Amino acid sequence: MMYPYVKYSDGTEVVFSDIYIGADGEECIDVHFERPTEEGFDSVRIKLPNYEVTIWEGSYTEKEIEEFKKIVENSADLFYKYSKKGGIKFA
């Protein structure tokens, strides 16, 4: 299951997954960044807890990827918290 987190002014939408157990036995979460383009979508997926980029498709730049990694690092505790709660409840 993927849960919405935020949508930025350039159309980039951020969603995060349920917690799952990775191959090494650690609790993991995927944080996915995606924005629409004329050709489809730009997509980047970053895996917690090691901040590994597992998907990079489209035209996101290396600078954007580094910004995304910072966002994920700064929000990691929130991703784990809200993943355990079944997403963020918006009023």
N, CA, C and O atoms as a GROMACS GRO file, in nm:
protein
  364
    1MET      N    1   0.085  -0.118   0.000
    1MET     CA    2   0.000   0.000   0.000
    1MET      C    3   0.090   0.124   0.000
    1MET      O    4   0.192   0.127   0.068
    2MET      N    5   0.051   0.224  -0.076
    2MET     CA    6   0.122   0.351  -0.079
    2MET      C    7   0.030   0.460  -0.022
    2MET      O    8  -0.090   0.461  -0.047
    3TYR      N    9   0.092   0.551   0.054
    3TYR     CA   10   0.018   0.658   0.120
    3TYR      C   11   0.069   0.794   0.072
    3TYR      O   12   0.189   0.811   0.055
    4PRO      N   13  -0.021   0.892   0.049
    4PRO     CA   14   0.024   1.024   0.007
    4PRO      C   15   0.096   1.097   0.120
    4PRO      O   16   0.062   1.083   0.237
    5TYR      N   17   0.198   1.173   0.081
    5TYR     CA   18   0.273   1.252   0.178
    5TYR      C   19   0.262   1.401   0.147
    5TYR      O   20   0.216   1.480   0.230
    6VAL      N   21   0.303   1.441   0.025
    6VAL     CA   22   0.299   1.583  -0.013
    6VAL      C   23   0.300   1.592  -0.165
    6VAL      O   24   0.344   1.501  -0.235
    7LYS      N   25   0.249   1.707  -0.215
    7LYS     CA   26   0.257   1.737  -0.358
    7LYS      C   27   0.319   1.875  -0.372
    7LYS      O   28   0.272   1.972  -0.311
    8TYR      N   29   0.425   1.886  -0.453
    8TYR     CA   30   0.497   2.011  -0.472
    8TYR      C   31   0.443   2.089  -0.592
    8TYR      O   32   0.370   2.034  -0.675
    9SER      N   33   0.479   2.216  -0.601
    9SER     CA   34   0.426   2.305  -0.705
    9SER      C   35   0.465   2.263  -0.847
    9SER      O   36   0.396   2.299  -0.942
   10ASP      N   37   0.575   2.188  -0.862
   10ASP     CA   38   0.614   2.142  -0.996
   10ASP      C   39   0.538   2.016  -1.037
   10ASP      O   40   0.564   1.960  -1.144
   11GLY      N   41   0.446   1.971  -0.953
   11GLY     CA   42   0.367   1.852  -0.983
   11GLY      C   43   0.423   1.725  -0.921
   11GLY      O   44   0.358   1.620  -0.928
   12THR      N   45   0.542   1.732  -0.861
   12THR     CA   46   0.600   1.614  -0.797
   12THR      C   47   0.514   1.574  -0.678
   12THR      O   48   0.487   1.654  -0.588
   13GLU      N   49   0.471   1.449  -0.680
   13GLU     CA   50   0.394   1.393  -0.569
   13GLU      C   51   0.481   1.291  -0.497
   13GLU      O   52   0.552   1.213  -0.559
   14VAL      N   53   0.474   1.294  -0.364
   14VAL     CA   54   0.552   1.203  -0.280
   14VAL      C   55   0.456   1.109  -0.208
   14VAL      O   56   0.361   1.153  -0.144
   15VAL      N   57   0.484   0.980  -0.221
   15VAL     CA   58   0.407   0.878  -0.150
   15VAL      C   59   0.505   0.784  -0.081
   15VAL      O   60   0.622   0.777  -0.118
   16PHE      N   61   0.456   0.712   0.021
   16PHE     CA   62   0.542   0.617   0.092
   16PHE      C   63   0.466   0.488   0.117
   16PHE      O   64   0.343   0.486   0.121
   17SER      N   65   0.542   0.382   0.133
   17SER     CA   66   0.484   0.248   0.143
   17SER      C   67   0.459   0.205   0.286
   17SER      O   68   0.501   0.271   0.381
   18ASP      N   69   0.390   0.093   0.299
   18ASP     CA   70   0.384   0.022   0.426
   18ASP      C   71   0.526  -0.022   0.462
   18ASP      O   72   0.613  -0.028   0.376
   19ILE      N   73   0.546  -0.052   0.587
   19ILE     CA   74   0.673  -0.111   0.630
   19ILE      C   75   0.676  -0.256   0.582
   19ILE      O   76   0.576  -0.328   0.592
   20TYR      N   77   0.790  -0.296   0.530
   20TYR     CA   78   0.808  -0.436   0.491
   20TYR      C   79   0.947  -0.480   0.537
   20TYR      O   80   1.033  -0.397   0.566
   21ILE      N   81   0.967  -0.608   0.544
   21ILE     CA   82   1.095  -0.662   0.586
   21ILE      C   83   1.181  -0.687   0.463
   21ILE      O   84   1.143  -0.762   0.373
   22GLY      N   85   1.298  -0.623   0.460
   22GLY     CA   86   1.390  -0.638   0.349
   22GLY      C   87   1.466  -0.769   0.355
   22GLY      O   88   1.451  -0.846   0.450
   23ALA      N   89   1.547  -0.793   0.254
   23ALA     CA   90   1.624  -0.918   0.244
   23ALA      C   91   1.717  -0.937   0.362
   23ALA      O   92   1.750  -1.050   0.398
   24ASP      N   93   1.761  -0.827   0.423
   24ASP     CA   94   1.853  -0.835   0.536
   24ASP      C   95   1.781  -0.844   0.670
   24ASP      O   96   1.845  -0.845   0.776
   25GLY      N   97   1.647  -0.850   0.668
   25GLY     CA   98   1.569  -0.860   0.790
   25GLY      C   99   1.532  -0.727   0.854
   25GLY      O  100   1.465  -0.725   0.957
   26GLU      N  101   1.574  -0.614   0.794
   26GLU     CA  102   1.543  -0.482   0.847
   26GLU      C  103   1.406  -0.435   0.801
   26GLU      O  104   1.357  -0.475   0.695
   27GLU      N  105   1.344  -0.349   0.882
   27GLU     CA  106   1.220  -0.284   0.841
   27GLU      C  107   1.254  -0.178   0.736
   27GLU      O  108   1.342  -0.096   0.756
   28CYS      N  109   1.182  -0.182   0.624
   28CYS     CA  110   1.208  -0.091   0.513
   28CYS      C  111   1.081  -0.018   0.473
   28CYS      O  112   0.970  -0.066   0.496
   29ILE      N  113   1.100   0.098   0.414
   29ILE     CA  114   0.991   0.176   0.354
   29ILE      C  115   1.044   0.231   0.223
   29ILE      O  116   1.158   0.274   0.214
   30ASP      N  117   0.959   0.230   0.120
   30ASP     CA  118   0.991   0.294  -0.007
   30ASP      C  119   0.924   0.431  -0.010
   30ASP      O  120   0.805   0.443   0.019
   31VAL      N  121   1.001   0.534  -0.046
   31VAL     CA  122   0.948   0.669  -0.063
   31VAL      C  123   0.961   0.700  -0.212
   31VAL      O  124   1.071   0.698  -0.268
   32HIS      N  125   0.849   0.730  -0.274
   32HIS     CA  126   0.844   0.744  -0.420
   32HIS      C  127   0.810   0.888  -0.458
   32HIS      O  128   0.714   0.946  -0.407
   33PHE      N  129   0.891   0.945  -0.547
   33PHE     CA  130   0.872   1.080  -0.600
   33PHE      C  131   0.834   1.065  -0.747
   33PHE      O  132   0.901   0.993  -0.821
   34GLU      N  133   0.727   1.135  -0.789
   34GLU     CA  134   0.683   1.121  -0.928
   34GLU      C  135   0.618   1.250  -0.974
   34GLU      O  136   0.540   1.312  -0.901
   35ARG      N  137   0.651   1.291  -1.098
   35ARG     CA  138   0.585   1.409  -1.156
   35ARG      C  139   0.547   1.377  -1.301
   35ARG      O  140   0.620   1.307  -1.371
   36PRO      N  141   0.434   1.429  -1.344
   36PRO     CA  142   0.391   1.405  -1.482
   36PRO      C  143   0.474   1.486  -1.581
   36PRO      O  144   0.517   1.597  -1.552
   37THR      N  145   0.495   1.428  -1.697
   37THR     CA  146   0.563   1.496  -1.808
   37THR      C  147   0.481   1.472  -1.935
   37THR      O  148   0.384   1.396  -1.933
   38GLU      N  149   0.520   1.535  -2.043
   38GLU     CA  150   0.451   1.512  -2.170
   38GLU      C  151   0.469   1.368  -2.218
   38GLU      O  152   0.384   1.314  -2.289
   39GLU      N  153   0.581   1.305  -2.178
   39GLU     CA  154   0.611   1.169  -2.222
   39GLU      C  155   0.565   1.062  -2.123
   39GLU      O  156   0.576   0.943  -2.152
   40GLY      N  157   0.515   1.102  -2.008
   40GLY     CA  158   0.475   1.005  -1.905
   40GLY      C  159   0.502   1.060  -1.766
   40GLY      O  160   0.434   1.151  -1.720
   41PHE      N  161   0.603   1.003  -1.699
   41PHE     CA  162   0.637   1.045  -1.563
   41PHE      C  163   0.787   1.041  -1.541
   41PHE      O  164   0.857   0.959  -1.599
   42ASP      N  165   0.836   1.133  -1.456
   42ASP     CA  166   0.968   1.121  -1.396
   42ASP      C  167   0.946   1.051  -1.262
   42ASP      O  168   0.854   1.087  -1.188
   43SER      N  169   1.028   0.952  -1.232
   43SER     CA  170   1.008   0.874  -1.109
   43SER      C  171   1.140   0.846  -1.039
   43SER      O  172   1.241   0.815  -1.103
   44VAL      N  173   1.138   0.857  -0.907
   44VAL     CA  174   1.252   0.821  -0.824
   44VAL      C  175   1.197   0.752  -0.700
   44VAL      O  176   1.101   0.798  -0.639
   45ARG      N  177   1.259   0.640  -0.663
   45ARG     CA  178   1.221   0.570  -0.541
   45ARG      C  179   1.344   0.555  -0.453
   45ARG      O  180   1.450   0.512  -0.499
   46ILE      N  181   1.328   0.593  -0.326
   46ILE     CA  182   1.437   0.586  -0.228
   46ILE      C  183   1.393   0.492  -0.117
   46ILE      O  184   1.283   0.503  -0.063
   47LYS      N  185   1.481   0.398  -0.085
   47LYS     CA  186   1.449   0.295   0.015
   47LYS      C  187   1.511   0.331   0.150
   47LYS      O  188   1.631   0.355   0.161
   48LEU      N  189   1.425   0.332   0.252
   48LEU     CA  190   1.471   0.345   0.389
   48LEU      C  191   1.498   0.206   0.444
   48LEU      O  192   1.427   0.114   0.405
   49PRO      N  193   1.594   0.184   0.528
   49PRO     CA  194   1.666   0.283   0.607
   49PRO      C  195   1.800   0.328   0.546
   49PRO      O  196   1.867   0.412   0.606
   50ASN      N  197   1.840   0.274   0.430
   50ASN     CA  198   1.975   0.306   0.381
   50ASN      C  199   1.979   0.416   0.276
   50ASN      O  200   2.087   0.450   0.227
   51TYR      N  201   1.864   0.474   0.240
   51TYR     CA  202   1.855   0.586   0.146
   51TYR      C  203   1.907   0.549   0.007
   51TYR      O  204   1.961   0.633  -0.064
   52GLU      N  205   1.890   0.424  -0.031
   52GLU     CA  206   1.932   0.375  -0.162
   52GLU      C  207   1.827   0.414  -0.267
   52GLU      O  208   1.707   0.398  -0.245
   53VAL      N  209   1.875   0.468  -0.380
   53VAL     CA  210   1.786   0.497  -0.492
   53VAL      C  211   1.765   0.366  -0.568
   53VAL      O  212   1.860   0.310  -0.622
   54THR      N  213   1.640   0.319  -0.570
   54THR     CA  214   1.612   0.191  -0.633
   54THR      C  215   1.546   0.206  -0.769
   54THR      O  216   1.548   0.113  -0.850
   55ILE      N  217   1.487   0.322  -0.796
   55ILE     CA  218   1.429   0.352  -0.927
   55ILE      C  219   1.466   0.496  -0.960
   55ILE      O  220   1.456   0.585  -0.876
   56TRP      N  221   1.510   0.518  -1.084
   56TRP     CA  222   1.537   0.654  -1.134
   56TRP      C  223   1.506   0.653  -1.282
   56TRP      O  224   1.586   0.606  -1.363
   57GLU      N  225   1.389   0.704  -1.316
   57GLU     CA  226   1.345   0.706  -1.455
   57GLU      C  227   1.300   0.846  -1.491
   57GLU      O  228   1.242   0.917  -1.409
   58GLY      N  229   1.327   0.887  -1.613
   58GLY     CA  230   1.285   1.019  -1.657
   58GLY      C  231   1.396   1.120  -1.644
   58GLY      O  232   1.514   1.087  -1.654
   59SER      N  233   1.357   1.246  -1.620
   59SER     CA  234   1.454   1.355  -1.630
   59SER      C  235   1.484   1.427  -1.499
   59SER      O  236   1.529   1.542  -1.501
   60TYR      N  237   1.459   1.363  -1.383
   60TYR     CA  238   1.505   1.424  -1.259
   60TYR      C  239   1.657   1.437  -1.265
   60TYR      O  240   1.725   1.345  -1.310
   61THR      N  241   1.710   1.550  -1.219
   61THR     CA  242   1.854   1.573  -1.222
   61THR      C  243   1.920   1.514  -1.097
   61THR      O  244   1.853   1.480  -0.999
   62GLU      N  245   2.052   1.504  -1.101
   62GLU     CA  246   2.127   1.457  -0.982
   62GLU      C  247   2.105   1.551  -0.865
   62GLU      O  248   2.096   1.507  -0.750
   63LYS      N  249   2.096   1.681  -0.893
   63LYS     CA  250   2.071   1.778  -0.786
   63LYS      C  251   1.934   1.753  -0.722
   63LYS      O  252   1.922   1.758  -0.599
   64GLU      N  253   1.832   1.726  -0.804
   64GLU     CA  254   1.700   1.695  -0.750
   64GLU      C  255   1.703   1.567  -0.666
   64GLU      O  256   1.641   1.560  -0.560
   65ILE      N  257   1.776   1.468  -0.713
   65ILE     CA  258   1.787   1.342  -0.639
   65ILE      C  259   1.850   1.367  -0.502
   65ILE      O  260   1.803   1.312  -0.402
   66GLU      N  261   1.953   1.447  -0.496
   66GLU     CA  262   2.017   1.479  -0.368
   66GLU      C  263   1.919   1.552  -0.276
   66GLU      O  264   1.918   1.527  -0.155
   67GLU      N  265   1.838   1.641  -0.332
   67GLU     CA  266   1.736   1.709  -0.252
   67GLU      C  267   1.634   1.608  -0.199
   67GLU      O  268   1.592   1.616  -0.083
   68PHE      N  269   1.594   1.514  -0.283
   68PHE     CA  270   1.499   1.411  -0.240
   68PHE      C  271   1.558   1.327  -0.126
   68PHE      O  272   1.488   1.294  -0.030
   69LYS      N  273   1.685   1.292  -0.138
   69LYS     CA  274   1.750   1.214  -0.032
   69LYS      C  275   1.748   1.291   0.100
   69LYS      O  276   1.725   1.232   0.206
   70LYS      N  277   1.772   1.424   0.094
   70LYS     CA  278   1.767   1.506   0.215
   70LYS      C  279   1.627   1.507   0.275
   70LYS      O  280   1.610   1.497   0.396
   71ILE      N  281   1.527   1.519   0.189
   71ILE     CA  282   1.388   1.517   0.236
   71ILE      C  283   1.360   1.385   0.308
   71ILE      O  284   1.300   1.384   0.416
   72VAL      N  285   1.402   1.274   0.247
   72VAL     CA  286   1.376   1.143   0.306
   72VAL      C  287   1.452   1.129   0.438
   72VAL      O  288   1.397   1.080   0.536
   73GLU      N  289   1.579   1.172   0.441
   73GLU     CA  290   1.656   1.164   0.566
   73GLU      C  291   1.591   1.248   0.676
   73GLU      O  292   1.579   1.202   0.790
   74ASN      N  293   1.549   1.370   0.644
   74ASN     CA  294   1.490   1.459   0.744
   74ASN      C  295   1.352   1.413   0.790
   74ASN      O  296   1.307   1.453   0.898
   75SER      N  297   1.286   1.332   0.711
   75SER     CA  298   1.149   1.288   0.743
   75SER      C  299   1.139   1.140   0.774
   75SER      O  300   1.029   1.088   0.790
   76ALA      N  301   1.251   1.070   0.784
   76ALA     CA  302   1.248   0.925   0.803
   76ALA      C  303   1.162   0.884   0.922
   76ALA      O  304   1.084   0.788   0.912
   77ASP      N  305   1.175   0.954   1.033
   77ASP     CA  306   1.096   0.918   1.151
   77ASP      C  307   0.947   0.932   1.124
   77ASP      O  308   0.867   0.852   1.174
   78LEU      N  309   0.908   1.032   1.045
   78LEU     CA  310   0.767   1.050   1.011
   78LEU      C  311   0.718   0.940   0.919
   78LEU      O  312   0.605   0.891   0.934
   79PHE      N  313   0.801   0.899   0.823
   79PHE     CA  314   0.761   0.790   0.734
   79PHE      C  315   0.736   0.663   0.813
   79PHE      O  316   0.637   0.593   0.788
   80TYR      N  317   0.823   0.631   0.906
   80TYR     CA  318   0.802   0.511   0.989
   80TYR      C  319   0.678   0.526   1.077
   80TYR      O  320   0.597   0.434   1.087
   81LYS      N  321   0.663   0.642   1.139
   81LYS     CA  322   0.548   0.666   1.227
   81LYS      C  323   0.417   0.650   1.151
   81LYS      O  324   0.329   0.576   1.195
   82TYR      N  325   0.403   0.718   1.038
   82TYR     CA  326   0.277   0.716   0.965
   82TYR      C  327   0.256   0.586   0.887
   82TYR      O  328   0.142   0.549   0.860
   83SER      N  329   0.362   0.519   0.851
   83SER     CA  330   0.347   0.389   0.787
   83SER      C  331   0.283   0.291   0.885
   83SER      O  332   0.197   0.211   0.846
   84LYS      N  333   0.326   0.296   1.010
   84LYS     CA  334   0.269   0.208   1.113
   84LYS      C  335   0.121   0.241   1.140
   84LYS      O  336   0.045   0.154   1.181
   85LYS      N  337   0.082   0.368   1.116
   85LYS     CA  338  -0.055   0.411   1.143
   85LYS      C  339  -0.146   0.399   1.019
   85LYS      O  340  -0.264   0.435   1.024
   86GLY      N  341  -0.091   0.350   0.910
   86GLY     CA  342  -0.174   0.338   0.788
   86GLY      C  343  -0.188   0.467   0.713
   86GLY      O  344  -0.292   0.491   0.651
   87GLY      N  345  -0.086   0.552   0.717
   87GLY     CA  346  -0.087   0.677   0.642
   87GLY      C  347  -0.120   0.796   0.730
   87GLY      O  348  -0.147   0.783   0.850
   88ILE      N  349  -0.118   0.912   0.668
   88ILE     CA  350  -0.148   1.037   0.736
   88ILE      C  351  -0.296   1.065   0.716
   88ILE      O  352  -0.347   1.060   0.604
   89LYS      N  353  -0.364   1.094   0.823
   89LYS     CA  354  -0.507   1.124   0.815
   89LYS      C  355  -0.526   1.274   0.797
   89LYS      O  356  -0.490   1.353   0.884
   90PHE      N  357  -0.583   1.310   0.683
   90PHE     CA  358  -0.610   1.451   0.654
   90PHE      C  359  -0.756   1.481   0.680
   90PHE      O  360  -0.843   1.400   0.649
   91ALA      N  361  -0.783   1.597   0.739
   91ALA     CA  362  -0.923   1.635   0.768
   91ALA      C  363  -0.989   1.689   0.645
   91ALA      O  364  -1.106   1.726   0.649
   0.00000   0.00000   0.00000
